[in-house]
Amino acid sequence: KCVLLKGTKWVPLHGRTARDQTAEILQGTGQDFSEVRFGKTMALYRAEQHRLLELLRALALERVCAMIQAIARGYMARRFVAKVRLVQPDIEAAIQARDVALLDKALAKYSKVCGHFASMVADTGVVQTAKRLRYALVEWEKIAQEMDAVVRLDIASDDLAFESLKNAVWRAEELLDCPGTEWHMQMYEYSNDMFLRERSARLDPKLQRAMDLLERDIMTEIYSECKALRYEDPRLADIERFVG
């Protein structure tokens, strides 16, 4: 009967007996099955008709499988959306509160209700936002603690402390699309300002010396150091033209 699929529906059969329905199916294919002979309980045909029937069945199954998959995906998507709506208010409230504990609770509820859809349906926008916010808040707390410790050190004379400050600031910059708490942002602004001032204090004299001496090795070295620290200065363009 699958060979009678038209669009998304099957052509109805009007025959009352199996013999009549079989003849109706063969006629519905539009192929020549005039050599098929019907007995009381069987339909007899040759190899040529058998190959044609197998081809028709293979082509029909391809269409039928695609239709079944579309119906199944639609059903699962509707079920998933219905389940997400049950937990979405909790997730939105946790996002609004910007609280890690509430986010964990809301995401755990989401996982329990919708977890079996995880391999079939992508997270909705609000769930992605909640997961990103939770990750960012946890990272902001770690980074802010590191900054709080390193800003108490003498970064002017301690290269390791300066390197730690740089790493913390750069890691924080990757999270600026999802700001942390007020304290997190205060620590970032203070640490970033300290890093920028110390970076200038370290690189400006070296740049000036390189421009005064115009020695290729010195210019190349300070140029690499500036690039490694993401330091922008008009004199770097002059070094590029000079060194090539």
N, C-alpha and C positions, 0 to 999 in steps of 0.2 A: 504493500500500500504506500510505502514511502516514495515510490516513483510518481505518485499523483500529487506531490506537494506543489502547490501553486502559491508563490509568495510566502506567507506565514500560515497558510491553512491547507488542509487536505481536501481534495475533491471528494464529496460524499459518494458513497456507493449505494446504489439503489437495488442491486440484486439481493434476493432473499436467500439463495442457496450459495454454498461455497463455489460451486461450478459457475454460477452466473457472475459472482463477484470476481472470480479469477478472469473470466472472459472480459469483464468490464475494465479490469486493471490493464490487461494486455492491450485492449483497444485504446485506453487512455494514453498509452505511451506514444501513440502515433507511428509505431513501427509495424512492419509486416510480420505478423505471427499467424498467417493463414495455414501454415503447415502444422500447427499445434493441434493435437487430437485429444479430445476429452473422453474419458471413460466415466464410470459411475463414481469412482473415488480418486482418480488420478488424472493428471494432465501429462501427456507424452509429447516430447519434442526432441529434436536432434541436437548435435553438438553446436551447430551454427546458431540456433535459437538460444542455446544455453550460454554461449559466449556473449550474445547480445543482452541477455537478461542480467548477467553478471556485471556487464559494463553499466547498464542502466541503474542497477542497485548501487554500485560504487559511486556513481555521480550523484544519486539521490541521497546517499548517506552523508556525503560531503555537505550538502545543503542542510540536511536535517541536523547534523551535529552542530553546525554554525548557529542554527536557530535555537537549539537547546541550550547552547552555551550563552547566547544572548539573553534568553529567558532566565537562566540561572544567575547570571551576573546582575541582572536587574533586580531579581528577588533578593540576592545577598546585599546589594547596595541599599535597597529600601529597608531591610532589616537592620543594617548597620546604622543608617541615619536615625532610625527610630530609637536604637539603643544609645546613640551618642546624645540625643536630645534628653535622655534621662539624666545624664551626668554633666551635661554642658553647663548648667547653672552653677554647680559646685566648682568646675574648672574656671569659669569666668570670675567667680568670687575670689578664688585663690590668686588669680592673676591680678585682680584689683588690689588685693591685700599685700601682694608682693612678699609673701611669707613662705619660706621653704617647707615648713611643716605642713601647711595647708596645701601647698602644691603637691607634696608627696602623697597626702591623703587623697586628694582629688584624682591624681594620676593612677593611684592604686585602685581606686574605685573604677576608673575608666578601663584599666587593664582587666579587672575582674569581669566587668560587664561586656566588654568588646574584644577581649584578648584573642578569642578564637577567630576573629576576622583579621588579625594582624598580618597574616601571610597573604591575604587576598586583597585588602583595601588599605590604601595609604591613610595616614593620620589626617584628620581634618585640620583646618587652619588654627582653630583655637587650641587644639591639643599640641600642635607644633609650637605655637607661641608659649604654651605652658612649659613644655620641655626645654625650650631655649631659655626661658626666664629662670627656671630652676637651675639649669647648668650655669648661667651667668651669675646668679646670686651666690652660688657656692664658690665659683671661681673668684668673684669679687672679694669674698670674705678671706680666702686664702691670700690673694694678692695684697689686700689692704693690711693684713697682719705682717706680711713680708716687708711692705713699705714702712710700716710703723717701726719695725726693727732696724731697717737699714738707714733710715733718715737720721737716726741717732748716732750713726758712725761718722767718722771723718773721711768723707768720700774724696776730699781734695788730695789726701795723701795715701789713701787705701784703694788700690786699683781693684781689688776683689769686691769691695763695697760699692765702688762705682759701677762695676759690671753687674752686680746684683740689682742695683737701682735701675740700671738701663733695662735689664730683662723684665723686671716687674712693671715698669712703665709701658714697655712695648706689649707685654701680655695684656695689660689693662686696655690699651688702645684697641685691641681686637674685640673688646666687649662693649665699646662705647655705643653700639647700636642698641644695647640693652643695659641702660645705666643701673648702678647698684643703689644702695641706700645713701642717705645724705653723708654719713661718715665715710663710706667708700669713696664717694666722689670728692670729698674734701681731701682725703689722703692722696687720691690720684692727682688732683690739681697741685697740691703742695709738693709731691714727689716729682711730678713732671717739671714744675718750675725749677726745682733744685737740680734735676738732671740737665735741663737746658742751660742753666747758668754754668754748671760745672763743665759741660761739654764745650761751651764757648771759651771758658777759661783755659781749657786744655788745648784746643785746636787753633784759636786765633793767633797766639804767639808763634806757633809752628808754621802756620800759613804765611804770616808776615815774614818770618825768617826765610822760608822757601822762596818767596817772591823777591826778597832782597838779594839772596845768593844766586838764584836762577840755576841751581845745580840739578841736573836731571834726576839723580837718585833721590835727593831730598824731596823734590817736587812729587815724584812718583809715590814715595812713601806716605807723605802727608795726604796726597789725593786719595790713596787707598784707605787710609785711616778715616778720612772725612766720609767717604762713601759707606764704610762699615758702620759708622755711627749716625748715618742719615743726616749729615750736616750739609746744609746748602749755603753757598757763599759765592758771590760773583767772581772771586779770584779762582775758583775751581775751573771756570770756563777758560780763563787765561792759561791755566796749567794745561788744560786739554789741547789748546792751540799750540802751546810751546812744545809739549812732549809728543803730541800726535797720537 
